[in-house]
Amino acid sequence: MDQEIRLEISTWLTGLGIDSQPSDGVSTSIMLLACVLVAAISYFIMHRGVIRAVNMVILRSRVTWDDVFMRYKVLEKLAMLVPAIVLNLLVPITLTEHPVLSSLVDRLLSIWLVILMIRAIYAGLDAVNEISDINEVSRRLPVKSFVQLFKLFLFFVGLIVCLSVLADQSPVYFLSGLGVATGFVMLVFRDTILGFVAGIQLAANRMVSKGDWIQMDKYGADGAVEEVSLTTVKVRNWDKTITMIPAYALVSDAFRNWRGMSESGGRRIKRAVNIDINSIKFLTENDRKRLSKINCLKEYFPAKISEIQASNAKVSDLDMMVNGRHLTNVGTFRAYLQEYLQRHDKVHKDMTLMVRQLAPTTEGLPIEVYIFTNDTRWAFYEAIQADIFDHIFAVLPEFGLQAFQAPTGNDIRSLKSVKVEG
C-alpha cells in the first residue's frame, strides 16, 4: 500500500515538472527540505487549525470528560502523526537514488510513527483512568489495573513491531524467540509476574477496589485503598501512614474487606455491660409501680404480668417466691433495652436487633447489645455507640442494678482505713 501511494505521489510530482528522483546531492537536499516544509505545514494546519477549533468546542461543551482528554493533550499527540506520515511517504521517494539510505530512513520513520501512535494511545488511556476516578467507576472496577495491563501489552507489541521493522523481519520471527527466553524471564521477574497475575485476579473478582476499607495485620494495613495497580495495592491507614501491599499477598493471604458493611448501610455494635450479680433481685410491688411509669415499659408490664399470672395459677403455695414466676430487675432491664433500641432513630431496624444475656463470668453477668447503626461513617458510628452506652450505664440504678468493676486502689485504701478505725 505504501509503495502504491509513493508511486502516485512520484507521478504527481513529475506531472508538476518536479523531478521526483533527483540525481545530484543539491537537488536531494532541496527535496528533503521541501519534504520537511510540507510536514511542518501539515502539522501547523492540524495543530493551529483543526485541534484549536476542536478545543474551543470542548471548552464550551457542558460535559466534563472531554476536558480531561484536552488536559492530557490527546489530540495534540495525535496531530504529531500527520507530519510523521507525510515524512514517511515523501522522504523515501526523494532518496530513491540512495537505496541503502532510503531503506534506513524509511525504517526509522516507521519506528517513529509507531512510537508516536503508542504515545497518543497512552495519553488516551491516562485520560480514561482519570475520568473513571471522577465518575467513581474505579470503585466498582479497578480501571487503573486494566489501563496498566493494556499499556504493558501495547509496549510489548510496539517493541516487537519496531524490532521487526528495524531488522526487516516478520513479527512472527521475534514472537517465536520469546519461548526460548521464557525460563530466564520467569526466574528474573518472578515477583513481577506473581504481582501481575494477582492483579488480574483482584480485578476480575473485585476482591479489592479503590475506596474499600481493608485490614491486613500482617502488613500493618488498616485503612482505605487509594490505588489498585497490577503489582501493588496502596492503602492509606487511619493514622495517615501509607502501606504498600504486594498484589499477590492479597490473593495468597487472608485479609478483611469492610466493603460489605459500607454497602449494606449498617455497622454492627456488639458490646456487653457486665452486671454485678449481687445486685440482681426480684421486683417488689413498689418497684413495679415505679418502673411502669417508664414509656418503654408501659406495654411490657401488662403483657408480662398476664403471662406470669396465667403460669402461677397452676402453682400452689406461692408464699415461697421460688415456687412461681416473678419479675426480676435484670429481666425488666433487658426488656427496657430492647424497646429503647427499637425506638432509637440511629439504629437500623431492618437488621439484627437483639439484647441478650451471655454466660456469667468472674466479672459478672454480661448483657450484650447486638445491633446495627444506620450510619456507617466511623466518627458517627462511634458517637452513636457512646451515646447508647452512656444511657445504659446511667439507667442501671433505676433498676437497682450495678455495673461490675474490679476493685481499684481507692477501694483497697478505703478498706485499709476502715480496718485501722476498727
Number of C-alpha atoms within 10 A of each C-alpha: 6 9 11 9 12 17 15 12 16 19 15 13 14 13 11 10 9 13 16 23 18 18 14 9 9 10 15 21 14 13 22 19 13 15 21 18 14 16 21 17 13 18 21 16 15 20 19 12 11 14 19 15 12 12 17 10 12 18 13 9 12 10 9 12 17 16 18 19 21 18 11 18 18 20 21 17 20 20 21 19 19 20 22 21 15 17 24 23 21 23 22 23 24 24 23 17 15 14 11 11 13 17 16 14 17 22 21 16 19 21 20 17 21 19 17 18 16 19 18 21 18 21 19 21 22 19 22 18 21 19 20 19 16 13 10 13 16 21 17 14 20 27 24 23 23 19 19 19 17 14 18 12 12 16 16 11 16 17 16 18 20 21 17 18 18 16 11 11 12 13 17 11 11 14 12 10 10 11 11 10 10 10 10 11 13 13 10 10 11 12 15 17 17 17 22 22 17 22 28 20 18 23 22 13 9 13 15 26 25 23 19 19 24 21 19 17 11 11 13 14 23 22 24 21 23 16 19 25 23 27 22 22 22 20 27 20 19 12 8 9 11 18 18 16 19 22 27 24 18 21 16 9 9 12 17 12 19 15 15 12 14 15 10 11 15 23 23 20 18 13 14 17 17 21 21 18 19 11 15 17 15 15 19 13 10 9 15 16 12 12 21 16 10 11 12 19 18 13 12 15 18 11 10 14 14 11 12 14 14 12 12 16 10 8 12 10 10 12 8 8 10 9 12 17 17 16 17 16 23 23 16 20 21 18 17 21 23 17 17 15 20 17 12 13 10 18 23 20 17 9 16 11 19 18 20 15 17 12 8 14 10 9 14 18 22 21 21 18 23 15 23 25 24 21 18 18 13 10 9 14 19 14 10 19 19 12 10 16 15 11 11 16 13 9 15 16 12 13 22 15 20 19 18 18 11 7 8 8 8 9 10 10 11 11 10 12 10 9 9 8 6 6
